[in-house]
Amino acid sequence: ENPSGNYVTGITAPGGYELKEMTNGPRSGWMYTVNGEHALNGIGEQVVKSRDKIVFHYVNDYAYEVADWDKIGGTGRP
């Protein structure tokens, strides 16, 4: 699910299982990396090149599971 074209709120797996933003708590949700680093842009604004590796991953708590979350707009620990 990508209602605004810039942020993935949920993904439905084959068989119908849904994993959405906040399914596993208030800080859980989908994030993505480009070539192993979290991007500075929403997915709709991210410029990619041929052979870039894009990986979507789900985190249960971005404040503790994303080592570089301050790079993408956070400061300190929420």
Biopython code that builds the backbone (N, CA, C, O; Angstrom):
import numpy as np
from Bio.PDB.StructureBuilder import StructureBuilder

atoms = [
    (1, "GLU", "N", (0.849, -1.179, 0.000)),
    (1, "GLU", "CA", (0.000, 0.000, 0.000)),
    (1, "GLU", "C", (0.885, 1.229, 0.000)),
    (1, "GLU", "O", (1.820, 1.334, 0.793)),
    (2, "ASN", "N", (0.590, 2.141, -0.879)),
    (2, "ASN", "CA", (1.391, 3.339, -1.042)),
    (2, "ASN", "C", (0.442, 4.482, -1.421)),
    (2, "ASN", "O", (0.485, 4.959, -2.555)),
    (3, "PRO", "N", (-0.418, 4.931, -0.485)),
    (3, "PRO", "CA", (-1.480, 5.871, -0.833)),
    (3, "PRO", "C", (-1.014, 7.212, -1.374)),
    (3, "PRO", "O", (-1.665, 7.783, -2.249)),
    (4, "SER", "N", (0.100, 7.723, -0.870)),
    (4, "SER", "CA", (0.573, 9.033, -1.330)),
    (4, "SER", "C", (1.597, 8.921, -2.441)),
    (4, "SER", "O", (1.988, 9.929, -3.029)),
    (5, "GLY", "N", (2.037, 7.703, -2.736)),
    (5, "GLY", "CA", (3.072, 7.520, -3.745)),
    (5, "GLY", "C", (4.466, 7.753, -3.204)),
    (5, "GLY", "O", (5.439, 7.688, -3.956)),
    (6, "ASN", "N", (4.581, 8.025, -1.904)),
    (6, "ASN", "CA", (5.884, 8.360, -1.344)),
    (6, "ASN", "C", (6.225, 7.561, -0.092)),
    (6, "ASN", "O", (7.341, 7.661, 0.417)),
    (7, "TYR", "N", (5.286, 6.774, 0.410)),
    (7, "TYR", "CA", (5.495, 6.100, 1.678)),
    (7, "TYR", "C", (4.722, 4.787, 1.678)),
    (7, "TYR", "O", (3.518, 4.787, 1.424)),
    (8, "VAL", "N", (5.379, 3.683, 1.953)),
    (8, "VAL", "CA", (4.725, 2.378, 1.976)),
    (8, "VAL", "C", (4.119, 2.159, 3.356)),
    (8, "VAL", "O", (4.839, 2.134, 4.354)),
    (9, "THR", "N", (2.801, 2.002, 3.417)),
    (9, "THR", "CA", (2.132, 1.790, 4.701)),
    (9, "THR", "C", (1.886, 0.325, 5.000)),
    (9, "THR", "O", (1.704, -0.042, 6.161)),
    (10, "GLY", "N", (1.878, -0.522, 3.977)),
    (10, "GLY", "CA", (1.643, -1.938, 4.206)),
    (10, "GLY", "C", (1.983, -2.775, 3.002)),
    (10, "GLY", "O", (1.985, -2.292, 1.869)),
    (11, "ILE", "N", (2.272, -4.034, 3.254)),
    (11, "ILE", "CA", (2.560, -4.994, 2.195)),
    (11, "ILE", "C", (1.752, -6.247, 2.481)),
    (11, "ILE", "O", (1.691, -6.725, 3.614)),
    (12, "THR", "N", (1.136, -6.765, 1.434)),
    (12, "THR", "CA", (0.366, -7.999, 1.547)),
    (12, "THR", "C", (1.144, -9.111, 0.870)),
    (12, "THR", "O", (1.464, -9.028, -0.316)),
    (13, "ALA", "N", (1.445, -10.149, 1.630)),
    (13, "ALA", "CA", (2.210, -11.286, 1.118)),
    (13, "ALA", "C", (1.297, -12.228, 0.343)),
    (13, "ALA", "O", (0.080, -12.207, 0.527)),
    (14, "PRO", "N", (1.884, -13.059, -0.527)),
    (14, "PRO", "CA", (1.070, -14.089, -1.169)),
    (14, "PRO", "C", (0.354, -14.904, -0.089)),
    (14, "PRO", "O", (0.953, -15.259, 0.926)),
    (15, "GLY", "N", (-0.890, -15.189, -0.306)),
    (15, "GLY", "CA", (-1.691, -15.892, 0.699)),
    (15, "GLY", "C", (-2.522, -14.950, 1.546)),
    (15, "GLY", "O", (-3.370, -15.393, 2.321)),
    (16, "GLY", "N", (-2.281, -13.629, 1.403)),
    (16, "GLY", "CA", (-3.123, -12.649, 2.060)),
    (16, "GLY", "C", (-2.646, -12.075, 3.382)),
    (16, "GLY", "O", (-3.310, -11.196, 3.930)),
    (17, "TYR", "N", (-1.503, -12.545, 3.925)),
    (17, "TYR", "CA", (-1.010, -11.992, 5.194)),
    (17, "TYR", "C", (-0.585, -10.539, 4.985)),
    (17, "TYR", "O", (0.164, -10.237, 4.055)),
    (18, "GLU", "N", (-1.060, -9.644, 5.846)),
    (18, "GLU", "CA", (-0.728, -8.230, 5.752)),
    (18, "GLU", "C", (0.198, -7.814, 6.897)),
    (18, "GLU", "O", (-0.010, -8.194, 8.049)),
    (19, "LEU", "N", (1.190, -7.050, 6.569)),
    (19, "LEU", "CA", (2.088, -6.470, 7.569)),
    (19, "LEU", "C", (2.091, -4.977, 7.300)),
    (19, "LEU", "O", (2.606, -4.518, 6.280)),
    (20, "LYS", "N", (1.506, -4.217, 8.233)),
    (20, "LYS", "CA", (1.301, -2.793, 8.017)),
    (20, "LYS", "C", (2.022, -1.958, 9.057)),
    (20, "LYS", "O", (2.498, -2.452, 10.079)),
    (21, "GLU", "N", (2.081, -0.680, 8.754)),
    (21, "GLU", "CA", (2.603, 0.298, 9.696)),
    (21, "GLU", "C", (1.864, 0.127, 11.023)),
    (21, "GLU", "O", (0.634, 0.076, 11.045)),
    (22, "MET", "N", (2.588, 0.040, 12.098)),
    (22, "MET", "CA", (2.087, -0.078, 13.469)),
    (22, "MET", "C", (1.455, -1.432, 13.790)),
    (22, "MET", "O", (0.818, -1.567, 14.834)),
    (23, "THR", "N", (1.609, -2.431, 12.932)),
    (23, "THR", "CA", (1.118, -3.770, 13.239)),
    (23, "THR", "C", (1.770, -4.295, 14.512)),
    (23, "THR", "O", (1.109, -4.940, 15.326)),
    (24, "ASN", "N", (3.059, -4.027, 14.692)),
    (24, "ASN", "CA", (3.810, -4.545, 15.837)),
    (24, "ASN", "C", (4.168, -3.453, 16.839)),
    (24, "ASN", "O", (5.162, -3.583, 17.553)),
    (25, "GLY", "N", (3.396, -2.401, 16.906)),
    (25, "GLY", "CA", (3.629, -1.336, 17.868)),
    (25, "GLY", "C", (3.701, 0.028, 17.219)),
    (25, "GLY", "O", (3.736, 0.127, 15.993)),
    (26, "PRO", "N", (3.724, 1.092, 18.024)),
    (26, "PRO", "CA", (3.656, 2.453, 17.492)),
    (26, "PRO", "C", (4.868, 2.903, 16.686)),
    (26, "PRO", "O", (4.771, 3.870, 15.930)),
    (27, "ARG", "N", (5.998, 2.234, 16.824)),
    (27, "ARG", "CA", (7.199, 2.607, 16.058)),
    (27, "ARG", "C", (7.543, 1.577, 14.993)),
    (27, "ARG", "O", (8.654, 1.577, 14.463)),
    (28, "SER", "N", (6.605, 0.708, 14.678)),
    (28, "SER", "CA", (6.875, -0.316, 13.678)),
    (28, "SER", "C", (6.402, 0.146, 12.303)),
    (28, "SER", "O", (5.480, 0.952, 12.182)),
    (29, "GLY", "N", (7.052, -0.381, 11.280)),
    (29, "GLY", "CA", (6.645, -0.040, 9.926)),
    (29, "GLY", "C", (7.706, -0.403, 8.902)),
    (29, "GLY", "O", (8.759, -0.953, 9.227)),
    (30, "TRP", "N", (7.396, -0.080, 7.664)),
    (30, "TRP", "CA", (8.275, -0.397, 6.536)),
    (30, "TRP", "C", (9.293, 0.700, 6.310)),
    (30, "TRP", "O", (8.981, 1.888, 6.391)),
    (31, "MET", "N", (10.513, 0.283, 6.027)),
    (31, "MET", "CA", (11.594, 1.187, 5.648)),
    (31, "MET", "C", (12.281, 0.574, 4.437)),
    (31, "MET", "O", (11.976, -0.552, 4.045)),
    (32, "TYR", "N", (13.202, 1.312, 3.854)),
    (32, "TYR", "CA", (13.938, 0.742, 2.733)),
    (32, "TYR", "C", (15.367, 1.264, 2.711)),
    (32, "TYR", "O", (15.670, 2.332, 3.241)),
    (33, "THR", "N", (16.224, 0.487, 2.088)),
    (33, "THR", "CA", (17.609, 0.899, 1.880)),
    (33, "THR", "C", (17.909, 0.870, 0.393)),
    (33, "THR", "O", (17.305, 0.111, -0.366)),
    (34, "VAL", "N", (18.848, 1.706, -0.007)),
    (34, "VAL", "CA", (19.383, 1.697, -1.361)),
    (34, "VAL", "C", (20.875, 1.442, -1.215)),
    (34, "VAL", "O", (21.601, 2.232, -0.612)),
    (35, "ASN", "N", (21.307, 0.346, -1.766)),
    (35, "ASN", "CA", (22.719, -0.053, -1.669)),
    (35, "ASN", "C", (23.197, -0.107, -0.219)),
    (35, "ASN", "O", (24.323, 0.280, 0.093)),
    (36, "GLY", "N", (22.326, -0.592, 0.655)),
    (36, "GLY", "CA", (22.697, -0.821, 2.048)),
    (36, "GLY", "C", (22.544, 0.362, 2.981)),
    (36, "GLY", "O", (22.863, 0.246, 4.164)),
    (37, "GLU", "N", (22.066, 1.503, 2.489)),
    (37, "GLU", "CA", (21.897, 2.678, 3.348)),
    (37, "GLU", "C", (20.466, 3.174, 3.281)),
    (37, "GLU", "O", (19.838, 3.144, 2.223)),
    (38, "HIS", "N", (19.950, 3.636, 4.425)),
    (38, "HIS", "CA", (18.614, 4.219, 4.425)),
    (38, "HIS", "C", (18.632, 5.502, 3.602)),
    (38, "HIS", "O", (19.541, 6.324, 3.712)),
    (39, "ALA", "N", (17.626, 5.641, 2.797)),
    (39, "ALA", "CA", (17.534, 6.792, 1.899)),
    (39, "ALA", "C", (17.072, 8.035, 2.650)),
    (39, "ALA", "O", (16.440, 7.935, 3.702)),
    (40, "LEU", "N", (17.385, 9.192, 2.111)),
    (40, "LEU", "CA", (16.964, 10.458, 2.693)),
    (40, "LEU", "C", (15.592, 10.889, 2.177)),
    (40, "LEU", "O", (14.998, 11.824, 2.714)),
    (41, "ASN", "N", (15.084, 10.219, 1.143)),
    (41, "ASN", "CA", (13.837, 10.604, 0.498)),
    (41, "ASN", "C", (12.766, 9.550, 0.689)),
    (41, "ASN", "O", (13.057, 8.390, 0.984)),
    (42, "GLY", "N", (11.517, 9.972, 0.516)),
    (42, "GLY", "CA", (10.438, 9.006, 0.416)),
    (42, "GLY", "C", (10.628, 8.200, -0.862)),
    (42, "GLY", "O", (11.332, 8.635, -1.774)),
    (43, "ILE", "N", (10.013, 7.044, -0.932)),
    (43, "ILE", "CA", (10.225, 6.142, -2.058)),
    (43, "ILE", "C", (9.844, 6.783, -3.397)),
    (43, "ILE", "O", (10.473, 6.494, -4.415)),
    (44, "GLY", "N", (8.839, 7.638, -3.411)),
    (44, "GLY", "CA", (8.424, 8.283, -4.648)),
    (44, "GLY", "C", (9.388, 9.337, -5.142)),
    (44, "GLY", "O", (9.320, 9.737, -6.304)),
    (45, "GLU", "N", (10.289, 9.799, -4.282)),
    (45, "GLU", "CA", (11.250, 10.836, -4.646)),
    (45, "GLU", "C", (12.664, 10.298, -4.836)),
    (45, "GLU", "O", (13.553, 11.030, -5.269)),
    (46, "GLN", "N", (12.874, 9.025, -4.517)),
    (46, "GLN", "CA", (14.217, 8.448, -4.552)),
    (46, "GLN", "C", (14.672, 8.225, -5.994)),
    (46, "GLN", "O", (13.981, 7.577, -6.781)),
    (47, "VAL", "N", (15.831, 8.763, -6.324)),
    (47, "VAL", "CA", (16.436, 8.547, -7.636)),
    (47, "VAL", "C", (17.328, 7.313, -7.535)),
    (47, "VAL", "O", (18.184, 7.226, -6.655)),
    (48, "VAL", "N", (17.124, 6.372, -8.432)),
    (48, "VAL", "CA", (17.946, 5.167, -8.456)),
    (48, "VAL", "C", (18.569, 5.001, -9.831)),
    (48, "VAL", "O", (18.084, 5.530, -10.831)),
    (49, "LYS", "N", (19.660, 4.248, -9.846)),
    (49, "LYS", "CA", (20.371, 3.962, -11.084)),
    (49, "LYS", "C", (20.266, 2.473, -11.373)),
    (49, "LYS", "O", (19.930, 1.672, -10.500)),
    (50, "SER", "N", (20.555, 2.133, -12.586)),
    (50, "SER", "CA", (20.600, 0.728, -12.964)),
    (50, "SER", "C", (21.559, -0.005, -12.036)),
    (50, "SER", "O", (22.652, 0.489, -11.762)),
    (51, "ARG", "N", (21.172, -1.148, -11.562)),
    (51, "ARG", "CA", (21.948, -2.017, -10.678)),
    (51, "ARG", "C", (21.940, -1.590, -9.213)),
    (51, "ARG", "O", (22.577, -2.251, -8.392)),
    (52, "ASP", "N", (21.245, -0.512, -8.852)),
    (52, "ASP", "CA", (21.077, -0.196, -7.437)),
    (52, "ASP", "C", (20.276, -1.319, -6.791)),
    (52, "ASP", "O", (19.382, -1.894, -7.411)),
    (53, "LYS", "N", (20.603, -1.623, -5.551)),
    (53, "LYS", "CA", (19.896, -2.669, -4.822)),
    (53, "LYS", "C", (18.967, -2.005, -3.810)),
    (53, "LYS", "O", (19.420, -1.322, -2.892)),
    (54, "ILE", "N", (17.662, -2.214, -3.987)),
    (54, "ILE", "CA", (16.651, -1.636, -3.113)),
    (54, "ILE", "C", (16.057, -2.766, -2.284)),
    (54, "ILE", "O", (15.598, -3.772, -2.826)),
    (55, "VAL", "N", (16.070, -2.592, -0.954)),
    (55, "VAL", "CA", (15.545, -3.615, -0.052)),
    (55, "VAL", "C", (14.533, -2.961, 0.888)),
    (55, "VAL", "O", (14.856, -2.007, 1.595)),
    (56, "PHE", "N", (13.299, -3.488, 0.887)),
    (56, "PHE", "CA", (12.290, -3.073, 1.853)),
    (56, "PHE", "C", (12.399, -3.992, 3.058)),
    (56, "PHE", "O", (12.548, -5.204, 2.902)),
    (57, "HIS", "N", (12.327, -3.430, 4.253)),
    (57, "HIS", "CA", (12.404, -4.232, 5.465)),
    (57, "HIS", "C", (11.459, -3.660, 6.515)),
    (57, "HIS", "O", (11.172, -2.463, 6.544)),
    (58, "TYR", "N", (10.998, -4.537, 7.354)),
    (58, "TYR", "CA", (10.059, -4.159, 8.410)),
    (58, "TYR", "C", (10.808, -4.073, 9.733)),
    (58, "TYR", "O", (11.605, -4.953, 10.056)),
    (59, "VAL", "N", (10.555, -3.014, 10.497)),
    (59, "VAL", "CA", (11.159, -2.875, 11.820)),
    (59, "VAL", "C", (10.051, -2.788, 12.866)),
    (59, "VAL", "O", (9.005, -2.184, 12.628)),
    (60, "ASN", "N", (10.287, -3.386, 14.005)),
    (60, "ASN", "CA", (9.328, -3.325, 15.106)),
    (60, "ASN", "C", (9.467, -2.046, 15.906)),
    (60, "ASN", "O", (8.497, -1.586, 16.508)),
    (61, "ASP", "N", (10.671, -1.456, 15.923)),
    (61, "ASP", "CA", (10.918, -0.201, 16.639)),
    (61, "ASP", "C", (12.082, 0.504, 15.964)),
    (61, "ASP", "O", (13.243, 0.179, 16.216)),
    (62, "TYR", "N", (11.775, 1.466, 15.110)),
    (62, "TYR", "CA", (12.810, 2.142, 14.331)),
    (62, "TYR", "C", (13.871, 2.809, 15.202)),
    (62, "TYR", "O", (15.018, 2.940, 14.773)),
    (63, "ALA", "N", (13.515, 3.230, 16.408)),
    (63, "ALA", "CA", (14.465, 3.937, 17.262)),
    (63, "ALA", "C", (15.612, 3.048, 17.720)),
    (63, "ALA", "O", (16.700, 3.539, 18.022)),
    (64, "TYR", "N", (15.374, 1.757, 17.771)),
    (64, "TYR", "CA", (16.414, 0.850, 18.248)),
    (64, "TYR", "C", (16.924, -0.090, 17.166)),
    (64, "TYR", "O", (18.010, -0.654, 17.304)),
    (65, "GLU", "N", (16.165, -0.269, 16.097)),
    (65, "GLU", "CA", (16.550, -1.217, 15.067)),
    (65, "GLU", "C", (17.211, -0.569, 13.859)),
    (65, "GLU", "O", (17.750, -1.275, 13.007)),
    (66, "VAL", "N", (17.182, 0.748, 13.766)),
    (66, "VAL", "CA", (17.762, 1.441, 12.629)),
    (66, "VAL", "C", (18.923, 2.292, 13.135)),
    (66, "VAL", "O", (18.718, 3.374, 13.684)),
    (67, "ALA", "N", (20.131, 1.797, 12.947)),
    (67, "ALA", "CA", (21.314, 2.436, 13.505)),
    (67, "ALA", "C", (21.524, 3.852, 12.974)),
    (67, "ALA", "O", (22.065, 4.698, 13.686)),
    (68, "ASP", "N", (21.111, 4.122, 11.755)),
    (68, "ASP", "CA", (21.348, 5.444, 11.172)),
    (68, "ASP", "C", (20.073, 6.280, 11.073)),
    (68, "ASP", "O", (19.969, 7.134, 10.192)),
    (69, "TRP", "N", (19.101, 6.052, 11.959)),
    (69, "TRP", "CA", (17.834, 6.765, 11.831)),
    (69, "TRP", "C", (17.992, 8.269, 12.008)),
    (69, "TRP", "O", (17.166, 9.027, 11.499)),
    (70, "ASP", "N", (19.019, 8.726, 12.711)),
    (70, "ASP", "CA", (19.236, 10.168, 12.830)),
    (70, "ASP", "C", (19.565, 10.785, 11.479)),
    (70, "ASP", "O", (19.277, 11.959, 11.249)),
    (71, "LYS", "N", (20.166, 10.004, 10.582)),
    (71, "LYS", "CA", (20.481, 10.476, 9.232)),
    (71, "LYS", "C", (19.216, 10.783, 8.441)),
    (71, "LYS", "O", (19.220, 11.642, 7.559)),
    (72, "ILE", "N", (18.126, 10.071, 8.761)),
    (72, "ILE", "CA", (16.902, 10.222, 7.982)),
    (72, "ILE", "C", (15.879, 11.105, 8.684)),
    (72, "ILE", "O", (14.689, 11.033, 8.376)),
    (73, "GLY", "N", (16.324, 11.937, 9.623)),
    (73, "GLY", "CA", (15.453, 12.928, 10.189)),
    (73, "GLY", "C", (15.235, 12.876, 11.691)),
    (73, "GLY", "O", (14.674, 13.818, 12.250)),
    (74, "GLY", "N", (15.656, 11.818, 12.363)),
    (74, "GLY", "CA", (15.465, 11.732, 13.799)),
    (74, "GLY", "C", (16.611, 12.402, 14.544)),
    (74, "GLY", "O", (17.700, 12.586, 14.001)),
    (75, "THR", "N", (16.347, 12.762, 15.794)),
    (75, "THR", "CA", (17.403, 13.292, 16.646)),
    (75, "THR", "C", (17.250, 12.643, 18.010)),
    (75, "THR", "O", (16.139, 12.543, 18.530)),
    (76, "GLY", "N", (18.332, 12.213, 18.580)),
    (76, "GLY", "CA", (18.272, 11.557, 19.876)),
    (76, "GLY", "C", (17.456, 10.282, 19.813)),
    (76, "GLY", "O", (17.399, 9.633, 18.769)),
    (77, "ARG", "N", (16.831, 9.920, 20.901)),
    (77, "ARG", "CA", (15.952, 8.751, 20.946)),
    (77, "ARG", "C", (14.546, 9.221, 21.227)),
    (77, "ARG", "O", (14.331, 9.941, 22.203)),
    (78, "PRO", "N", (13.567, 8.839, 20.402)),
    (78, "PRO", "CA", (12.194, 9.294, 20.661)),
    (78, "PRO", "C", (11.633, 8.665, 21.923)),
    (78, "PRO", "O", (10.490, 8.935, 22.292)),
]
sb = StructureBuilder()
sb.init_structure("model")
sb.init_model(0)
sb.init_chain("A")
sb.init_seg("    ")
for serial, (resi, resn, name, xyz) in enumerate(atoms, 1):
    if name == "N":
        sb.init_residue(resn, " ", resi, " ")
    sb.init_atom(name, np.array(xyz, "f"), 0.0, 1.0, " ", f" {name:<3s}", serial, name[0])
structure = sb.get_structure()
